[in-house]
Amino acid sequence: MKMYLLSLAAGLLVGIVYSLLNVRSPAPPLVALVGLLGILVGEQIIPVGKQMIAGTAFAAAVDVSKCTPHIFGQLPGRHAKSVADAKTDPAEPPEAQS
């Protein structure tokens, strides 16, 4: 969640600078977001295509190529359990856990 808040803060800062300079953002927000989605999906075409040419089904090719984590990033709450497990790892000395 911290990453999303930092991203929002960076965007707000850039928006304020644009406003102070009296310039408009380079693209309307929806157009910019669709373009970013196209970039993220486009990056996955080759790895998924290679898996499918090798005979892997589409769903399996997407999974093997790790497309979902790449496109959506680490979604909030998806790693909460692994973080909690890491904090109680018996291999770490107690002073290293916090």
GIMONOR-V794037 format. One record per residue. N is the residue number from 0. RES is the residue in three letters. SS is DSSP state (a for helix, b for strand, c for the rest). PSI is psi in whole degrees, -180 to 180 (999 if undefined). OMEGA is omega in degrees with one decimal (* if undefined). Layout:
n,res,ss,psi,omega
N,RES,SS,PSI,OMEGA
N,RES,SS,PSI,OMEGA
This chain:
n,res,ss,psi,omega
0,MET,c,-32,-179.5
1,LYS,a,-40,-179.3
2,MET,a,-40,-179.9
3,TYR,a,-40,178.8
4,LEU,a,-40,176.7
5,LEU,a,-39,177.8
6,SER,a,-44,177.3
7,LEU,a,-44,179.8
8,ALA,a,-42,178.1
9,ALA,a,-42,177.8
10,GLY,a,-42,177.8
11,LEU,a,-42,179.0
12,LEU,a,-45,178.6
13,VAL,a,-41,178.0
14,GLY,a,-40,178.0
15,ILE,a,-43,178.6
16,VAL,a,-44,177.4
17,TYR,a,-43,-178.8
18,SER,a,-43,178.9
19,LEU,a,-33,180.0
20,LEU,c,-2,-178.5
21,ASN,c,44,174.8
22,VAL,c,156,177.6
23,ARG,c,156,177.0
24,SER,c,153,-174.0
25,PRO,c,-27,-178.9
26,ALA,c,150,173.6
27,PRO,c,144,-173.6
28,PRO,a,-44,-178.5
29,LEU,a,-41,179.2
30,VAL,a,-42,-179.8
31,ALA,a,-43,-179.6
32,LEU,a,-39,177.7
33,VAL,a,-39,177.2
34,GLY,a,-42,177.1
35,LEU,a,-40,176.8
36,LEU,a,-42,178.0
37,GLY,a,-40,178.2
38,ILE,a,-48,-178.0
39,LEU,a,-44,179.9
40,VAL,a,-41,-179.8
41,GLY,a,-34,178.3
42,GLU,a,-21,-175.8
43,GLN,a,-9,-176.3
44,ILE,a,-46,-177.2
45,ILE,a,-51,179.7
46,PRO,a,-41,179.2
47,VAL,a,-42,178.4
48,GLY,a,-42,177.8
49,LYS,a,-42,179.3
50,GLN,a,-40,-178.6
51,MET,a,-36,176.5
52,ILE,a,-33,178.4
53,ALA,c,-4,175.8
54,GLY,c,7,179.9
55,THR,c,141,175.7
56,ALA,c,157,-175.3
57,PHE,a,-49,-177.5
58,ALA,a,-41,178.6
59,ALA,a,-37,179.2
60,ALA,a,-39,177.6
61,VAL,a,-41,-179.6
62,ASP,a,-46,-178.7
63,VAL,a,-38,-178.8
64,SER,c,-5,179.7
65,LYS,c,45,-178.7
66,CYS,a,-44,-175.1
67,THR,a,-49,178.0
68,PRO,a,-32,-179.4
69,HIS,a,-43,-176.3
70,ILE,a,-44,-174.4
71,PHE,a,-9,-177.2
72,GLY,c,-167,178.4
73,GLN,c,106,-175.8
74,LEU,c,148,179.9
75,PRO,c,136,176.9
76,GLY,c,-15,-177.5
77,ARG,c,-26,-176.6
78,HIS,c,11,-176.1
79,ALA,a,-40,-179.1
80,LYS,a,-41,-179.2
81,SER,a,-34,177.0
82,VAL,a,-42,178.8
83,ALA,a,-40,178.3
84,ASP,a,-39,-179.0
85,ALA,a,-33,-179.3
86,LYS,a,-24,-178.8
87,THR,c,22,-179.6
88,ASP,c,119,-178.5
89,PRO,c,-16,179.8
90,ALA,c,-21,179.6
91,GLU,c,144,174.3
92,PRO,c,151,-176.4
93,PRO,a,-34,-178.4
94,GLU,a,-21,179.5
95,ALA,a,-20,179.7
96,GLN,c,132,174.8
97,SER,c,999,*
